[in-house]
């Protein structure tokens, strides 16, 4: 009897140790609202990406940890996988190690350049038409042009990441991907189905944070050797007021054999975005203006305003209005259009 009680006690003790050394978290975001775009009817949409994620760490001893993260992206109005055809773990699926040397991970996720540049535009990297993150902030650049057209354009699959430790405010973030892709692009993209990579994609960003000021410098080359670089700065003038500025430059000089950019377009595109966030009590005002100037084509100009009202630490209401003049995508880059966009909704995180 005593031996049985001792065995139970030992099992319980070891279970407690294992629990203390391993931590798994379930998290997510659900965002939905009403949106209206020029020429389209009122519809249900989203401002932020809707996510369901699982992440965890295991203490391996001597300051070393194993870590993983899986993130599903879904549509709030239908409950289907994001965009109807993206991978199940569209957000990311990575496993790695972390220690005094920094952090290494393998799998799928945001490129270091894309992950960094989003912090220097006023709509805090929301992949939304009122924001600047997916277009003007990166000068129209696409990190994964050989993936299907419905896939994300700021993530890599089959890649290796390294993030250095933060030293005196400085951090270096790098990634390199294999030449594999997810099956070739769909009809309507710039690249033909079955096109193969001409180089290993490579991405790097360096950041510096010191009190109210932050600076970033980023560079990336994708699988077809288009290149982009950006420099950004952010400054908290007061605890309530934050100003941001970003300049980006894309070079598409190298294209796949047999593929040419539209006749009236050149290979260079430059862009800039200025923004401000002002917090007043539970509310926050967002404002931004930017321009994208492709060589030999129409210039894009965008002005956006937003307001967020926090009901709690995890829930806020929002309203946005945006006006964008110029070509609306890469395929129709020689057609000058004006698009107004409005949205109102609610965002909850858990």
C-alpha contacts under 8 A as a table, 3 or more apart, distances in Angstrom:
res1	aa1	res2	aa2	distance
1	X	4	X	5.11
1	X	5	X	6.30
2	X	5	X	5.16
2	X	6	X	6.14
3	X	6	X	5.05
3	X	7	X	6.16
4	X	7	X	5.11
4	X	8	X	6.28
5	X	8	X	5.16
5	X	9	X	6.21
6	X	9	X	5.03
6	X	10	X	6.18
7	X	10	X	5.12
7	X	11	X	6.19
8	X	11	X	5.20
8	X	12	X	6.19
9	X	12	X	5.12
9	X	13	X	6.14
10	X	13	X	4.99
10	X	14	X	6.18
11	X	14	X	5.24
11	X	15	X	6.08
12	X	15	X	5.06
12	X	16	X	6.20
13	X	16	X	5.14
13	X	17	X	6.41
14	X	17	X	5.05
14	X	18	X	6.19
15	X	18	X	5.10
15	X	19	X	6.08
16	X	19	X	5.07
16	X	20	X	6.18
17	X	20	X	5.11
17	X	21	X	6.30
18	X	21	X	5.20
18	X	22	X	6.22
19	X	22	X	5.32
19	X	23	X	7.15
20	X	23	X	7.29
21	X	58	X	5.65
21	X	59	X	5.05
21	X	60	X	7.96
22	X	56	X	7.31
22	X	57	X	5.81
22	X	58	X	4.38
22	X	59	X	6.39
23	X	56	X	5.29
23	X	57	X	5.44
23	X	58	X	6.53
24	X	54	X	7.06
24	X	55	X	5.68
24	X	56	X	4.08
24	X	57	X	6.67
25	X	54	X	5.73
25	X	55	X	5.35
25	X	56	X	5.99
26	X	52	X	7.52
26	X	53	X	5.76
26	X	54	X	4.75
26	X	55	X	6.74
27	X	51	X	7.97
27	X	52	X	6.01
27	X	53	X	5.19
27	X	54	X	6.47
27	X	349	X	7.62
27	X	350	X	5.44
28	X	50	X	7.27
28	X	51	X	4.89
28	X	52	X	4.35
28	X	53	X	5.74
28	X	349	X	5.72
28	X	350	X	5.34
29	X	49	X	7.46
29	X	50	X	5.18
29	X	51	X	5.09
29	X	52	X	6.76
29	X	347	X	7.26
29	X	348	X	5.77
29	X	349	X	4.26
29	X	350	X	6.30
30	X	49	X	7.77
30	X	50	X	4.95
30	X	51	X	6.79
30	X	76	X	6.75
30	X	347	X	5.97
30	X	348	X	5.43
30	X	349	X	6.37
31	X	46	X	5.62
31	X	47	X	6.54
31	X	48	X	6.08
31	X	49	X	7.22
31	X	50	X	6.03
31	X	76	X	6.80
31	X	345	X	7.36
31	X	346	X	5.85
31	X	347	X	4.33
31	X	348	X	6.32
32	X	44	X	7.00
32	X	45	X	5.75
32	X	46	X	4.61
32	X	47	X	6.99
32	X	76	X	6.14
32	X	77	X	7.37
32	X	345	X	5.63
32	X	346	X	5.88
32	X	347	X	6.76
33	X	44	X	5.70
33	X	45	X	5.45
33	X	46	X	5.75
33	X	47	X	7.55
33	X	343	X	6.78
33	X	344	X	5.43
33	X	345	X	3.68
33	X	346	X	6.26
34	X	42	X	6.88
34	X	43	X	5.74
34	X	44	X	4.79
34	X	45	X	5.91
34	X	46	X	7.87
34	X	343	X	5.59
34	X	344	X	5.48
34	X	345	X	6.19
35	X	42	X	5.84
35	X	43	X	5.49
35	X	44	X	6.18
35	X	45	X	6.00
35	X	341	X	7.41
35	X	342	X	5.61
35	X	343	X	4.18
35	X	344	X	6.58
36	X	40	X	6.72
36	X	41	X	6.39
36	X	42	X	4.84
36	X	43	X	6.56
36	X	341	X	5.79
36	X	342	X	5.22
36	X	343	X	6.38
37	X	40	X	5.44
37	X	41	X	7.28
37	X	42	X	7.59
37	X	339	X	6.91
37	X	340	X	5.84
37	X	341	X	4.55
37	X	342	X	6.54
38	X	339	X	5.42
38	X	340	X	5.36
38	X	341	X	6.58
44	X	77	X	6.68
45	X	76	X	7.76
45	X	77	X	7.29
46	X	49	X	7.17
46	X	50	X	7.97
46	X	76	X	7.45
46	X	128	X	7.83
46	X	345	X	7.69
47	X	126	X	6.91
47	X	127	X	7.25
47	X	128	X	5.47
47	X	343	X	7.91
47	X	345	X	7.80
48	X	126	X	5.51
48	X	127	X	6.35
48	X	128	X	6.74
48	X	347	X	7.83
49	X	73	X	6.89
49	X	74	X	7.81
49	X	126	X	7.54
49	X	127	X	7.05
50	X	73	X	5.57
50	X	74	X	5.58
50	X	75	X	6.60
50	X	76	X	6.85
51	X	71	X	6.50
51	X	72	X	5.54
51	X	73	X	4.63
51	X	74	X	6.36
51	X	91	X	7.61
52	X	71	X	5.73
52	X	72	X	5.10
52	X	73	X	6.54
53	X	69	X	7.22
53	X	70	X	5.56
53	X	71	X	4.15
53	X	72	X	6.05
54	X	69	X	5.69
54	X	70	X	5.21
54	X	71	X	6.40
55	X	67	X	7.46
55	X	68	X	5.53
55	X	69	X	4.18
55	X	70	X	6.34
56	X	67	X	5.61
56	X	68	X	5.57
56	X	69	X	6.65
57	X	65	X	6.34
57	X	66	X	5.46
57	X	67	X	4.30
57	X	68	X	6.67
58	X	65	X	5.44
58	X	66	X	5.08
58	X	67	X	6.44
59	X	63	X	7.64
59	X	64	X	6.40
59	X	65	X	4.68
59	X	66	X	6.67
60	X	63	X	7.36
60	X	64	X	5.34
60	X	65	X	5.26
60	X	66	X	6.87
61	X	64	X	5.55
61	X	65	X	7.30
63	X	99	X	5.64
63	X	100	X	6.95
64	X	97	X	7.07
64	X	98	X	5.81
64	X	99	X	4.66
64	X	100	X	7.67
65	X	97	X	5.63
65	X	98	X	5.13
65	X	99	X	6.39
66	X	95	X	7.68
66	X	96	X	5.91
66	X	97	X	4.59
66	X	98	X	6.43
67	X	95	X	5.74
67	X	96	X	5.34
67	X	97	X	5.91
67	X	98	X	7.34
68	X	93	X	7.61
68	X	94	X	5.60
68	X	95	X	4.22
68	X	96	X	6.33
69	X	92	X	6.95
69	X	93	X	5.70
69	X	94	X	5.45
69	X	95	X	6.58
70	X	89	X	6.33
70	X	91	X	7.52
70	X	92	X	5.59
70	X	93	X	4.49
70	X	94	X	6.69
71	X	89	X	5.22
71	X	90	X	6.76
71	X	91	X	4.89
71	X	92	X	5.17
71	X	93	X	6.48
72	X	81	X	7.72
72	X	88	X	5.81
72	X	89	X	4.49
72	X	90	X	5.85
72	X	91	X	5.77
72	X	92	X	7.55
73	X	81	X	6.11
73	X	82	X	5.28
73	X	88	X	7.27
73	X	89	X	6.82
73	X	90	X	5.90
73	X	91	X	5.94
74	X	79	X	6.11
74	X	80	X	5.59
74	X	81	X	4.32
74	X	82	X	4.14
74	X	83	X	7.69
75	X	78	X	5.76
75	X	79	X	5.21
75	X	80	X	5.49
75	X	81	X	6.16
75	X	82	X	5.12
75	X	83	X	7.11
76	X	79	X	5.47
76	X	80	X	7.86
80	X	83	X	7.93
80	X	84	X	6.17
81	X	84	X	5.28
81	X	85	X	6.70
81	X	86	X	6.60
81	X	87	X	7.74
81	X	88	X	6.56
82	X	85	X	6.93
82	X	86	X	6.06
82	X	90	X	7.85
83	X	86	X	6.21
83	X	150	X	6.74
85	X	150	X	6.93
85	X	151	X	7.88
86	X	90	X	6.21
86	X	150	X	6.67
86	X	151	X	5.65
87	X	90	X	4.88
89	X	92	X	5.65
89	X	93	X	6.14
90	X	93	X	7.88
90	X	152	X	7.82
91	X	108	X	7.93
91	X	109	X	6.41
91	X	110	X	7.95
92	X	107	X	7.60
92	X	108	X	5.06
92	X	109	X	4.42
92	X	110	X	7.47
93	X	107	X	5.64
93	X	108	X	5.14
93	X	109	X	6.65
94	X	105	X	6.00
94	X	106	X	5.37
94	X	107	X	4.50
94	X	108	X	5.90
94	X	109	X	7.19
95	X	105	X	5.34
95	X	106	X	5.66
95	X	107	X	6.81
96	X	103	X	7.26
96	X	104	X	5.37
96	X	105	X	4.03
96	X	106	X	6.25
97	X	103	X	5.80
97	X	104	X	5.51
97	X	105	X	6.65
98	X	101	X	7.36
98	X	102	X	5.72
98	X	103	X	4.28
98	X	104	X	6.51
99	X	102	X	5.42
99	X	103	X	6.48
100	X	165	X	7.09
101	X	164	X	6.70
101	X	165	X	6.60
102	X	162	X	7.31
102	X	163	X	5.65
102	X	164	X	4.45
102	X	165	X	4.67
103	X	161	X	7.93
103	X	162	X	5.69
103	X	163	X	5.13
103	X	164	X	6.50
103	X	165	X	7.68
104	X	160	X	7.36
104	X	161	X	5.50
104	X	162	X	4.58
104	X	163	X	6.56
105	X	160	X	5.87
105	X	161	X	5.10
105	X	162	X	6.71
106	X	158	X	7.34
106	X	159	X	5.83
106	X	160	X	4.61
106	X	161	X	6.33
107	X	157	X	5.97
107	X	158	X	5.36
107	X	159	X	5.49
107	X	160	X	6.72
108	X	155	X	7.01
108	X	156	X	5.53
108	X	157	X	4.12
108	X	158	X	6.12
108	X	159	X	6.32
109	X	155	X	5.23
109	X	156	X	5.76
109	X	157	X	6.73
110	X	114	X	6.21
110	X	115	X	5.78
110	X	154	X	5.93
110	X	155	X	4.27
110	X	156	X	6.43
111	X	114	X	5.24
111	X	115	X	6.03
111	X	143	X	7.83
111	X	154	X	6.56
111	X	155	X	5.57
111	X	156	X	6.37
111	X	175	X	6.73
111	X	203	X	6.42
112	X	115	X	5.08
112	X	116	X	6.10
112	X	173	X	5.75
112	X	174	X	5.91
112	X	175	X	6.58
112	X	203	X	6.01
112	X	204	X	5.81
112	X	205	X	5.93
113	X	116	X	5.34
113	X	117	X	6.10
113	X	203	X	5.93
113	X	204	X	5.85
113	X	205	X	5.38
113	X	218	X	5.40
113	X	219	X	6.32
113	X	220	X	6.46
114	X	117	X	5.42
114	X	118	X	6.50
114	X	154	X	6.05
114	X	155	X	7.90
115	X	118	X	6.03
115	X	119	X	7.81
116	X	119	X	5.96
116	X	120	X	7.82
116	X	205	X	6.87
116	X	207	X	7.91
116	X	216	X	7.35
116	X	218	X	7.69
117	X	120	X	5.67
117	X	121	X	7.53
117	X	125	X	8.00
117	X	133	X	7.88
117	X	137	X	7.35
117	X	138	X	7.79
117	X	216	X	7.51
117	X	218	X	7.50
117	X	230	X	7.55
117	X	232	X	7.40
118	X	121	X	5.93
118	X	124	X	6.09
118	X	125	X	4.24
118	X	126	X	7.97
118	X	133	X	5.83
118	X	137	X	7.68
119	X	122	X	7.94
119	X	124	X	5.60
119	X	125	X	6.21
120	X	124	X	7.28
120	X	232	X	5.98
120	X	233	X	6.49
120	X	234	X	6.35
120	X	244	X	5.68
120	X	245	X	6.49
120	X	246	X	6.33
121	X	124	X	5.95
121	X	125	X	6.73
121	X	132	X	6.63
121	X	133	X	6.76
121	X	137	X	6.90
121	X	244	X	6.23
121	X	245	X	7.01
121	X	246	X	6.99
121	X	273	X	6.85
121	X	274	X	7.24
121	X	275	X	6.26
121	X	288	X	7.82
122	X	125	X	7.86
122	X	131	X	7.61
122	X	132	X	7.88
122	X	244	X	6.66
122	X	274	X	7.64
122	X	275	X	4.83
122	X	276	X	5.83
122	X	277	X	6.46
122	X	286	X	6.23
122	X	287	X	6.48
122	X	288	X	6.05
123	X	126	X	5.94
123	X	131	X	5.34
123	X	132	X	7.09
123	X	133	X	7.70
123	X	286	X	6.64
123	X	287	X	7.92
123	X	288	X	8.00
124	X	133	X	7.97
125	X	131	X	7.43
125	X	132	X	7.59
125	X	133	X	5.18
126	X	131	X	6.23
126	X	133	X	6.48
127	X	131	X	6.80
127	X	132	X	7.95
127	X	133	X	6.15
127	X	134	X	6.07
128	X	131	X	5.24
128	X	132	X	7.73
128	X	133	X	7.80
128	X	134	X	7.87
129	X	132	X	7.48
129	X	322	X	7.69
129	X	341	X	7.21
130	X	304	X	5.85
130	X	305	X	7.72
130	X	320	X	6.57
130	X	321	X	6.49
130	X	322	X	5.14
130	X	341	X	6.82
130	X	342	X	7.82
131	X	134	X	7.87
131	X	304	X	7.06
132	X	135	X	5.84
132	X	136	X	5.38
132	X	137	X	5.45
132	X	273	X	7.72
132	X	290	X	7.95
133	X	136	X	6.71
133	X	137	X	5.12
133	X	138	X	7.03
134	X	137	X	6.62
134	X	138	X	6.70
134	X	140	X	7.27
134	X	154	X	8.00
135	X	138	X	5.66
135	X	139	X	5.93
135	X	140	X	4.58
135	X	141	X	7.14
136	X	139	X	4.84
136	X	140	X	6.01
136	X	271	X	5.93
136	X	272	X	6.83
136	X	273	X	7.03
136	X	290	X	6.78
136	X	291	X	6.68
136	X	292	X	5.75
137	X	140	X	7.72
137	X	246	X	6.93
137	X	247	X	7.45
137	X	248	X	6.72
137	X	271	X	6.96
137	X	272	X	6.73
137	X	273	X	6.43
138	X	141	X	5.49
138	X	228	X	7.43
138	X	230	X	7.42
138	X	248	X	5.78
138	X	249	X	7.52
138	X	250	X	7.71
138	X	271	X	7.39
139	X	228	X	7.87
139	X	248	X	5.73
139	X	249	X	6.06
139	X	250	X	5.99
139	X	269	X	6.08
139	X	270	X	5.74
139	X	271	X	5.08
139	X	272	X	7.88
139	X	292	X	6.12
140	X	250	X	7.64
140	X	269	X	7.75
140	X	292	X	7.90
140	X	330	X	7.55
141	X	228	X	6.88
141	X	250	X	6.50
142	X	145	X	5.73
142	X	153	X	5.21
142	X	154	X	6.53
142	X	222	X	7.74
143	X	153	X	5.43
143	X	154	X	5.09
143	X	155	X	6.57
143	X	156	X	7.40
143	X	220	X	7.95
143	X	221	X	7.70
143	X	222	X	5.50
144	X	147	X	5.67
144	X	152	X	7.69
144	X	153	X	5.30
144	X	154	X	6.69
144	X	155	X	6.79
144	X	156	X	6.65
144	X	222	X	6.53
144	X	223	X	7.06
145	X	148	X	7.93
145	X	149	X	7.90
145	X	153	X	7.01
145	X	185	X	7.42
145	X	190	X	7.98
145	X	191	X	7.29
145	X	222	X	7.73
145	X	223	X	7.49
145	X	224	X	7.63
146	X	181	X	6.48
146	X	182	X	7.72
146	X	183	X	7.95
146	X	184	X	5.33
146	X	185	X	5.44
146	X	191	X	6.88
146	X	195	X	6.81
146	X	196	X	7.52
146	X	197	X	7.52
146	X	223	X	7.42
147	X	151	X	6.42
147	X	181	X	5.86
147	X	182	X	5.29
147	X	183	X	6.47
147	X	184	X	5.22
147	X	185	X	5.12
148	X	151	X	5.46
148	X	182	X	6.85
148	X	183	X	6.74
148	X	184	X	5.50
148	X	185	X	3.74
148	X	186	X	5.23
149	X	152	X	7.99
149	X	185	X	5.30
149	X	186	X	5.29
149	X	187	X	7.75
149	X	188	X	7.85
149	X	189	X	6.44
150	X	186	X	7.77
152	X	155	X	6.21
156	X	159	X	6.29
156	X	177	X	6.94
157	X	177	X	7.23
157	X	181	X	7.37
157	X	182	X	7.98
158	X	177	X	5.74
158	X	178	X	5.92
158	X	180	X	6.94
159	X	175	X	6.79
159	X	176	X	5.66
159	X	177	X	3.93
159	X	178	X	6.23
160	X	175	X	5.44
160	X	176	X	5.51
160	X	177	X	6.21
161	X	173	X	7.60
161	X	174	X	5.79
161	X	175	X	4.28
161	X	176	X	6.80
162	X	173	X	5.94
162	X	174	X	5.27
162	X	175	X	6.22
163	X	171	X	7.39
163	X	172	X	5.97
163	X	173	X	4.45
163	X	174	X	6.39
164	X	171	X	5.81
164	X	172	X	5.33
164	X	173	X	6.36
165	X	171	X	6.26
165	X	172	X	7.87
166	X	169	X	5.83
166	X	170	X	5.42
166	X	171	X	4.83
167	X	170	X	5.17
167	X	171	X	6.61
169	X	207	X	7.80
169	X	208	X	5.14
169	X	209	X	4.92
169	X	210	X	5.95
170	X	206	X	7.23
170	X	207	X	5.68
170	X	208	X	4.52
170	X	209	X	6.78
171	X	206	X	5.76
171	X	207	X	5.40
171	X	208	X	6.63
172	X	204	X	7.41
172	X	205	X	6.03
172	X	206	X	4.64
172	X	207	X	6.70
173	X	204	X	5.59
173	X	205	X	5.24
173	X	206	X	6.30
174	X	202	X	7.72
174	X	203	X	5.60
174	X	204	X	4.31
174	X	205	X	6.54
175	X	202	X	5.89
175	X	203	X	5.22
175	X	204	X	6.52
176	X	200	X	6.85
176	X	201	X	5.73
176	X	202	X	4.54
176	X	203	X	6.43
177	X	200	X	5.80
177	X	201	X	5.26
177	X	202	X	6.59
178	X	200	X	5.51
178	X	201	X	7.07
179	X	196	X	7.74
179	X	197	X	5.55
179	X	198	X	7.74
179	X	199	X	6.70
179	X	200	X	5.38
179	X	201	X	7.41
179	X	223	X	6.85
180	X	197	X	7.56
181	X	184	X	6.74
183	X	194	X	7.06
184	X	192	X	7.66
184	X	193	X	4.96
184	X	194	X	4.95
184	X	195	X	6.38
185	X	189	X	6.63
185	X	191	X	6.79
185	X	192	X	6.69
185	X	193	X	5.19
185	X	194	X	7.39
186	X	189	X	6.53
186	X	192	X	7.85
186	X	193	X	6.36
187	X	192	X	7.49
187	X	193	X	7.36
188	X	331	X	7.14
189	X	192	X	7.33
189	X	331	X	6.53
190	X	330	X	7.60
190	X	331	X	6.54
191	X	195	X	6.72
191	X	256	X	8.00
191	X	259	X	7.35
192	X	195	X	5.71
197	X	200	X	7.33
197	X	223	X	4.83
197	X	224	X	5.68
198	X	223	X	5.96
198	X	224	X	5.50
198	X	225	X	7.03
198	X	256	X	7.57
199	X	222	X	7.57
199	X	223	X	5.21
199	X	224	X	6.54
199	X	225	X	6.49
200	X	222	X	7.32
200	X	223	X	5.80
201	X	220	X	7.62
201	X	221	X	5.50
201	X	222	X	4.46
201	X	223	X	4.96
201	X	225	X	7.66
202	X	220	X	5.73
202	X	221	X	5.32
202	X	222	X	6.60
203	X	218	X	7.81
203	X	219	X	5.97
203	X	220	X	4.25
203	X	221	X	6.42
204	X	218	X	5.81
204	X	219	X	5.48
204	X	220	X	6.30
205	X	216	X	7.03
205	X	217	X	5.67
205	X	218	X	4.10
205	X	219	X	6.33
206	X	216	X	5.67
206	X	217	X	5.34
206	X	218	X	6.34
207	X	214	X	7.34
207	X	215	X	5.73
207	X	216	X	4.44
207	X	217	X	6.60
208	X	214	X	5.58
208	X	215	X	5.23
208	X	216	X	6.48
209	X	212	X	7.82
209	X	213	X	6.02
209	X	214	X	4.40
209	X	215	X	6.64
210	X	213	X	5.41
210	X	214	X	6.28
211	X	214	X	7.87
212	X	235	X	5.50
212	X	236	X	4.88
212	X	237	X	7.41
213	X	233	X	7.47
213	X	234	X	5.80
213	X	235	X	4.55
213	X	236	X	6.58
214	X	233	X	5.65
214	X	234	X	5.15
214	X	235	X	6.45
215	X	231	X	7.60
215	X	232	X	5.70
215	X	233	X	4.43
215	X	234	X	6.51
216	X	230	X	7.87
216	X	231	X	5.68
216	X	232	X	5.16
216	X	233	X	6.44
217	X	229	X	7.52
217	X	230	X	5.80
217	X	231	X	4.61
217	X	232	X	6.62
218	X	229	X	5.45
218	X	230	X	5.22
218	X	231	X	6.54
219	X	227	X	7.44
219	X	228	X	5.72
219	X	229	X	4.28
219	X	230	X	6.61
220	X	227	X	5.68
220	X	228	X	5.45
220	X	229	X	6.51
221	X	224	X	7.97
221	X	225	X	5.45
221	X	226	X	5.65
221	X	227	X	4.46
221	X	228	X	6.68
222	X	225	X	5.13
222	X	226	X	5.66
222	X	227	X	6.68
223	X	226	X	7.57
224	X	254	X	7.17
224	X	255	X	6.13
224	X	256	X	6.34
225	X	252	X	7.43
225	X	254	X	5.90
225	X	255	X	7.04
226	X	250	X	7.29
226	X	251	X	5.73
226	X	252	X	4.61
226	X	253	X	7.01
226	X	254	X	6.26
226	X	255	X	7.27
227	X	250	X	5.61
227	X	251	X	5.08
227	X	252	X	6.57
228	X	248	X	7.01
228	X	249	X	5.50
228	X	250	X	4.22
228	X	251	X	6.21
229	X	248	X	5.68
229	X	249	X	5.50
229	X	250	X	6.69
230	X	246	X	7.04
230	X	247	X	5.55
230	X	248	X	4.20
230	X	249	X	6.47
231	X	246	X	5.89
231	X	247	X	5.52
231	X	248	X	6.64
232	X	244	X	7.49
232	X	245	X	5.61
232	X	246	X	4.25
232	X	247	X	6.37
233	X	244	X	5.79
233	X	245	X	5.40
233	X	246	X	6.58
234	X	242	X	7.02
234	X	243	X	5.63
234	X	244	X	4.33
234	X	245	X	6.46
235	X	242	X	5.67
235	X	243	X	5.37
235	X	244	X	6.57
236	X	239	X	6.34
236	X	240	X	7.63
236	X	241	X	5.80
236	X	242	X	4.29
236	X	243	X	6.40
237	X	240	X	7.80
237	X	241	X	5.60
237	X	242	X	5.95
237	X	243	X	7.21
238	X	241	X	5.12
238	X	242	X	7.17
239	X	242	X	7.74
240	X	277	X	7.88
240	X	278	X	5.42
240	X	279	X	4.85
240	X	280	X	6.96
241	X	276	X	7.17
241	X	277	X	5.82
241	X	278	X	4.60
241	X	279	X	6.63
242	X	276	X	5.63
242	X	277	X	5.16
242	X	278	X	6.50
243	X	274	X	7.77
243	X	275	X	5.85
243	X	276	X	4.54
243	X	277	X	6.61
244	X	274	X	5.82
244	X	275	X	5.03
244	X	276	X	6.15
245	X	272	X	7.57
245	X	273	X	5.85
245	X	274	X	4.62
245	X	275	X	6.39
246	X	272	X	5.49
246	X	273	X	5.23
246	X	274	X	6.56
247	X	270	X	7.62
247	X	271	X	5.85
247	X	272	X	4.36
247	X	273	X	6.67
248	X	270	X	5.74
248	X	271	X	5.22
248	X	272	X	6.20
249	X	268	X	7.33
249	X	269	X	5.75
249	X	270	X	4.36
249	X	271	X	6.39
250	X	267	X	7.96
250	X	268	X	5.76
250	X	269	X	5.05
250	X	270	X	6.26
251	X	254	X	7.97
251	X	267	X	5.68
251	X	268	X	4.80
251	X	269	X	6.61
252	X	255	X	6.49
252	X	267	X	4.60
252	X	268	X	6.32
253	X	267	X	5.09
253	X	268	X	7.42
255	X	259	X	6.44
255	X	260	X	7.09
256	X	259	X	5.57
260	X	263	X	7.76
261	X	265	X	6.38
261	X	266	X	7.34
261	X	267	X	7.52
262	X	265	X	5.36
262	X	333	X	7.98
262	X	334	X	7.79
263	X	266	X	7.97
264	X	296	X	5.64
264	X	297	X	6.20
264	X	334	X	7.42
265	X	294	X	6.98
265	X	295	X	5.85
265	X	296	X	4.71
265	X	297	X	5.30
265	X	334	X	7.80
266	X	269	X	7.98
266	X	294	X	6.92
266	X	295	X	4.64
266	X	296	X	5.49
266	X	297	X	7.61
267	X	294	X	7.71
267	X	295	X	6.60
268	X	294	X	6.06
268	X	295	X	5.40
269	X	292	X	7.05
269	X	293	X	5.60
269	X	294	X	4.11
269	X	295	X	5.84
270	X	292	X	5.89
270	X	293	X	5.36
270	X	294	X	6.44
271	X	290	X	7.28
271	X	291	X	5.49
271	X	292	X	4.16
271	X	293	X	6.03
272	X	290	X	5.42
272	X	291	X	5.63
272	X	292	X	6.69
273	X	288	X	6.94
273	X	289	X	5.77
273	X	290	X	4.06
273	X	291	X	6.68
274	X	288	X	5.64
274	X	289	X	5.54
274	X	290	X	6.19
275	X	286	X	7.58
275	X	287	X	5.60
275	X	288	X	4.16
275	X	289	X	6.51
276	X	286	X	5.99
276	X	287	X	5.37
276	X	288	X	6.47
277	X	284	X	6.75
277	X	285	X	5.57
277	X	286	X	4.72
277	X	287	X	6.59
278	X	284	X	5.54
278	X	285	X	5.10
278	X	286	X	6.75
279	X	282	X	7.40
279	X	283	X	5.82
279	X	284	X	4.28
279	X	285	X	6.38
280	X	283	X	5.20
280	X	284	X	6.01
281	X	284	X	7.87
282	X	309	X	5.72
282	X	310	X	5.23
282	X	311	X	7.52
283	X	307	X	7.06
283	X	308	X	5.55
283	X	309	X	4.35
283	X	310	X	6.23
284	X	307	X	5.65
284	X	308	X	5.13
284	X	309	X	6.49
285	X	305	X	7.60
285	X	306	X	5.87
285	X	307	X	4.64
285	X	308	X	6.63
286	X	304	X	7.99
286	X	305	X	5.66
286	X	306	X	4.76
286	X	307	X	6.00
287	X	303	X	7.79
287	X	304	X	5.76
287	X	305	X	4.59
287	X	306	X	6.36
288	X	303	X	5.87
288	X	304	X	5.36
288	X	305	X	6.69
289	X	301	X	7.64
289	X	302	X	5.68
289	X	303	X	4.54
289	X	304	X	6.53
290	X	301	X	5.94
290	X	302	X	5.43
290	X	303	X	6.76
291	X	299	X	7.02
291	X	300	X	5.48
291	X	301	X	4.55
291	X	302	X	6.40
292	X	299	X	5.77
292	X	300	X	4.96
292	X	301	X	6.61
293	X	297	X	7.46
293	X	298	X	7.04
293	X	299	X	4.63
293	X	300	X	6.44
294	X	297	X	5.48
294	X	298	X	6.90
294	X	299	X	6.51
297	X	333	X	7.22
297	X	334	X	6.13
298	X	326	X	6.11
298	X	327	X	6.75
298	X	333	X	7.51
298	X	334	X	6.51
298	X	335	X	7.66
298	X	336	X	6.53
299	X	325	X	8.00
299	X	326	X	5.85
299	X	327	X	7.65
300	X	324	X	7.03
300	X	325	X	5.44
300	X	326	X	4.25
300	X	327	X	6.43
301	X	324	X	5.74
301	X	325	X	5.17
301	X	326	X	6.56
302	X	322	X	7.20
302	X	323	X	5.70
302	X	324	X	4.37
302	X	325	X	6.38
303	X	322	X	5.75
303	X	323	X	5.48
303	X	324	X	6.64
304	X	320	X	7.35
304	X	321	X	5.80
304	X	322	X	4.21
304	X	323	X	6.49
305	X	320	X	5.73
305	X	321	X	5.39
305	X	322	X	6.35
306	X	318	X	7.21
306	X	319	X	5.69
306	X	320	X	4.21
306	X	321	X	6.40
307	X	318	X	5.53
307	X	319	X	5.43
307	X	320	X	6.49
308	X	316	X	6.35
308	X	317	X	5.60
308	X	318	X	4.41
308	X	319	X	6.77
309	X	316	X	5.28
309	X	317	X	5.13
309	X	318	X	6.34
310	X	313	X	6.87
310	X	314	X	7.91
310	X	315	X	6.02
310	X	316	X	4.12
310	X	317	X	6.46
311	X	314	X	7.81
311	X	315	X	5.54
311	X	316	X	5.32
311	X	317	X	7.41
312	X	315	X	5.21
312	X	316	X	6.88
314	X	348	X	5.58
314	X	349	X	5.19
314	X	350	X	6.90
315	X	346	X	7.29
315	X	347	X	5.62
315	X	348	X	4.40
315	X	349	X	6.59
316	X	346	X	5.85
316	X	347	X	5.44
316	X	348	X	6.72
317	X	344	X	7.65
317	X	345	X	5.84
317	X	346	X	4.44
317	X	347	X	6.37
318	X	343	X	7.98
318	X	344	X	5.59
318	X	345	X	5.48
318	X	346	X	6.15
318	X	347	X	7.83
319	X	342	X	7.59
319	X	343	X	5.62
319	X	344	X	4.29
319	X	345	X	6.66
320	X	341	X	7.92
320	X	342	X	5.64
320	X	343	X	5.29
320	X	344	X	6.54
321	X	340	X	7.51
321	X	341	X	5.72
321	X	342	X	4.59
321	X	343	X	6.74
322	X	340	X	5.72
322	X	341	X	5.09
322	X	342	X	6.54
323	X	338	X	7.20
323	X	339	X	5.82
323	X	340	X	4.53
323	X	341	X	6.42
324	X	338	X	5.70
324	X	339	X	5.25
324	X	340	X	6.45
325	X	336	X	7.09
325	X	337	X	5.71
325	X	338	X	4.37
325	X	339	X	6.48
326	X	335	X	7.20
326	X	336	X	4.51
326	X	337	X	5.02
326	X	338	X	6.30
327	X	330	X	7.75
327	X	332	X	6.29
327	X	333	X	4.80
327	X	334	X	6.28
327	X	335	X	5.30
327	X	336	X	4.95
327	X	337	X	5.88
328	X	332	X	6.85
328	X	333	X	6.85
328	X	335	X	7.98
328	X	336	X	7.91
328	X	337	X	7.01
329	X	332	X	5.59
329	X	333	X	5.84
330	X	333	X	5.08
332	X	335	X	5.70
333	X	336	X	7.82
